[in-house]
Amino acid sequence: MVEQPTKPIAEQMNKSELALALGRNMNELRMQFRKYMQGKVRSLDLHLTYEMLEVMICLWRQDGVNQQLIADITLRDKSAMTYLVDNLIKRKMITRKEDERDRRNKLIYLTPEGRELQDRLQPWVAEMYDRATAGVEASSLVNGKELIESMIKNLSS
């Protein structure tokens, strides 16, 4: 018996089924990122959630930004962001200061403890992304990023 070649997956599924599968895979990837980093954070006994870590990563990239920008980057609403910032302030990782140019605005800054955490965790963040992209061409990442951006644009217009 001669085995028939399998059709490429794109021919087996319609566009909406492929989009659904892509969305599920993106959620799975996010869950794997969460699981990976929670394991690392737990090993240091830091008592930080993945969501708190996302805020910290934003500040490691750019310190002294307003709370709304962090909310936008991490896809959090205002009340969730306030809760995360308050908890990170209690843990002495960040501080909230009034913006001298606009007193209604609050800027979020890393504390020395928050910078020290960066020194401890940043190598693990880099390791996680290196592991996730092992064997993946940069051009595939660019194409995937552009694909997701196009889909977001389609839904937001």
Disulfide bonds with the S-S distance in Angstrom:
none
